[in-house]
Amino acid sequence: MKRIILLLLVALVAVGGYFYYQSLKAGPKYALVQVANAARTHDMATFERYVDVNSVTGNLVDQVANQGSSLGLLNPGGLTFKSALRMLKPQLTQVVRKEVQQFVETGSLQRAANAAASKGMMNISLAGLAGKVASPDSKFKDVKYVKEEGEQALVGIEFTQPKYDTTMVVELKMLNRGDHWQVTEITNTGDLLKQVARLEKQRLLR
C-alpha cells in the first residue's frame, strides 16, 4: 500500500513538473531565452520567430523621432534629420532592420553601426544609440518583472550600465502568438535615451 502511495506521489510530482515546464515553454520568459540563444548562435530565423523585427524597429524610429536634445547629445548630427525622420520612416526602418540582422549575425552592436555607416545609410544609427544605452561592459542583471494580462505581457529586463554606475530597465511588450510569445515593442526607448542623455550631461559637467 505504501509503495502504491509513493508511486502515486512520484507520478504526481512528475506530471506537475511536466506541466510547469510546458507553462514555462509557452511563456514570455521562455521566449526571451530563445531570443538570447538565437543571438548567441547567430540564428536570424529563430530570432525573428520570437521578435517581430518590423514592429520593434518601426516603433523605435517613432520614439527616436520624438527625441530632441537627447538625440543631439547622444548622436551628434542626428538633429539634422529629426524633422525628416517620420517622412523617411520606411527607409530608416529598413536601415534599422539591417542593423538588427548585422547584430544577430555578428553579435556586435559596434559592427552593426559601422556596417550601416559604411553604406552611407543616413546620419543616425539605432545600433549606435543602443550602444550608448547599453555599453559593451553592460551585463544582464535580472528579469525585473513580468506582467501578463490576457494575450499581452510587459517584461522588464534590468541590466548594468557601468559607465554611469547604475542599472537600467528595458521594458518589452510581448504578444501571445498561440504557440509562442513574441516581442513586438520596446516601450520605453524614449525614456532610456533621456535618462542616458541626462547622465552623460552630468558626466561631462563633472
Beta strands, then each sheet from edge to edge (+ up, - down):
strand 1: 140-149
strand 2: 152-161
strand 3: 166-176
strand 4: 181-186
sheet 1: 1+ 2- 3+ 4-
end
